Amino acid sequence: MLIPLRPGELPRLIPAVATGPQFNACTGNPRKVLQRVLISVIGAVITLLISQTLLFSSQFGPVFLVVGVVFALYLLWGPILEAGQKNATLRRYPAAALFEGEIADLYTREIVEERREQANNSGRLELVENRRTWLTLELEDEEGYLGKVRFPFEKKHQQIRAGMVVRVLVLSERNDFSRIGAISDAWLPQLKLWVGEYPFLLRPAFEELCLKRFR
């Protein structure tokens, strides 16, 4: 079942500015955080030193001072910028609709998330892979197959079963939704559980809208 959104409803469900959950999702793993710390520290130190050198001898001194402050705050605005870019990928679609269907099938798969070379006990370099189990849900309704939602598998996901009701936001370049462009994170009302790779939606607003439209 597809129920098209009314004008103005998409920005209420997918904000332009990062929410708290979106900020946390874009903060990343420890390695990504370390990269941001290095960029922030190195960039701030270099530009602030340049600004101090040029502060009284050049009109560009204040400019470098501002750039240094921006670098110093990179740990904060980096995830905010990344979340805004992710949100924009869905907000750009001209057509959006609520979807209510069911889980047609689900399966797990091991995905390599990182590869790196590491020295073994004998001093030789060997390739080390960090693998993680992901769960994929295939969605459908009475009209047929819709698409997939996938996300890292956690213990709380063990209770998900085929046939359960699922609600998502569907986005398309076409008003008739003959071709699906993207699918948001998913709400499983029977389990009161949200799943997805990234929290695109303002979840309380989505749940409230579904209660109004799916009766």
QUIQUIBEL-V989005 format. One record per residue. RES is the residue in one small letter. PHI is phi in whole degrees, -180 to 180 (999 if undefined). Layout:
BEGIN
res:RES phi:PHI
res:RES phi:PHI
END
This chain:
BEGIN
res:m phi:999
res:l phi:-113
res:i phi:-121
res:p phi:-59
res:l phi:-74
res:r phi:-85
res:p phi:-54
res:g phi:90
res:e phi:-82
res:l phi:-62
res:p phi:-62
res:r phi:-73
res:l phi:-91
res:i phi:-125
res:p phi:-74
res:a phi:-77
res:v phi:-98
res:a phi:-62
res:t phi:-87
res:g phi:-58
res:p phi:-60
res:q phi:-69
res:f phi:-60
res:n phi:-63
res:a phi:-66
res:c phi:-91
res:t phi:-63
res:g phi:89
res:n phi:-79
res:p phi:-55
res:r phi:-66
res:k phi:-68
res:v phi:-63
res:l phi:-62
res:q phi:-61
res:r phi:-66
res:v phi:-61
res:l phi:-63
res:i phi:-61
res:s phi:-63
res:v phi:-68
res:i phi:-64
res:g phi:-63
res:a phi:-66
res:v phi:-62
res:i phi:-63
res:t phi:-70
res:l phi:-69
res:l phi:-64
res:i phi:-63
res:s phi:-64
res:q phi:-67
res:t phi:-70
res:l phi:-97
res:l phi:-56
res:f phi:-105
res:s phi:-113
res:s phi:-149
res:q phi:-73
res:f phi:-87
res:g phi:-57
res:p phi:-61
res:v phi:-64
res:f phi:-65
res:l phi:-64
res:v phi:-65
res:v phi:-61
res:g phi:-62
res:v phi:-65
res:v phi:-61
res:f phi:-61
res:a phi:-62
res:l phi:-95
res:y phi:-60
res:l phi:-61
res:l phi:-91
res:w phi:-82
res:g phi:-60
res:p phi:-63
res:i phi:-65
res:l phi:-65
res:e phi:-63
res:a phi:-64
res:g phi:-62
res:q phi:-67
res:k phi:-63
res:n phi:-61
res:a phi:-65
res:t phi:-64
res:l phi:-96
res:r phi:-67
res:r phi:-75
res:y phi:-71
res:p phi:-77
res:a phi:-127
res:a phi:-142
res:a phi:-149
res:l phi:-78
res:f phi:-124
res:e phi:-126
res:g phi:-149
res:e phi:-144
res:i phi:-80
res:a phi:-78
res:d phi:-160
res:l phi:-148
res:y phi:-158
res:t phi:-106
res:r phi:-152
res:e phi:-82
res:i phi:-121
res:v phi:-79
res:e phi:-95
res:e phi:-157
res:r phi:-124
res:r phi:-152
res:e phi:-93
res:q phi:-142
res:a phi:-75
res:n phi:-87
res:n phi:-62
res:s phi:-90
res:g phi:89
res:r phi:-87
res:l phi:-77
res:e phi:-136
res:l phi:-82
res:v phi:-112
res:e phi:-113
res:n phi:-97
res:r phi:-107
res:r phi:-142
res:t phi:-83
res:w phi:-113
res:l phi:-107
res:t phi:-114
res:l phi:-110
res:e phi:-98
res:l phi:-107
res:e phi:-154
res:d phi:-136
res:e phi:-66
res:e phi:-91
res:g phi:123
res:y phi:-70
res:l phi:-106
res:g phi:170
res:k phi:-125
res:v phi:-127
res:r phi:-130
res:f phi:-167
res:p phi:-61
res:f phi:-80
res:e phi:-128
res:k phi:-58
res:k phi:-66
res:h phi:-85
res:q phi:-65
res:q phi:-86
res:i phi:-73
res:r phi:-133
res:a phi:-62
res:g phi:96
res:m phi:-71
res:v phi:-69
res:v phi:-137
res:r phi:-128
res:v phi:-142
res:l phi:-102
res:v phi:-108
res:l phi:-125
res:s phi:-151
res:e phi:-80
res:r phi:-116
res:n phi:-69
res:d phi:-91
res:f phi:56
res:s phi:-71
res:r phi:-134
res:i phi:-86
res:g phi:-92
res:a phi:-160
res:i phi:-130
res:s phi:-79
res:d phi:-64
res:a phi:-117
res:w phi:-113
res:l phi:-107
res:p phi:-64
res:q phi:-66
res:l phi:-103
res:k phi:52
res:l phi:-130
res:w phi:-99
res:v phi:-138
res:g phi:155
res:e phi:-75
res:y phi:-149
res:p phi:-81
res:f phi:-63
res:l phi:-89
res:l phi:-76
res:r phi:-65
res:p phi:-60
res:a phi:-67
res:f phi:-66
res:e phi:-61
res:e phi:-65
res:l phi:-66
res:c phi:-64
res:l phi:-63
res:k phi:-77
res:r phi:-93
res:f phi:-100
res:r phi:-127
END
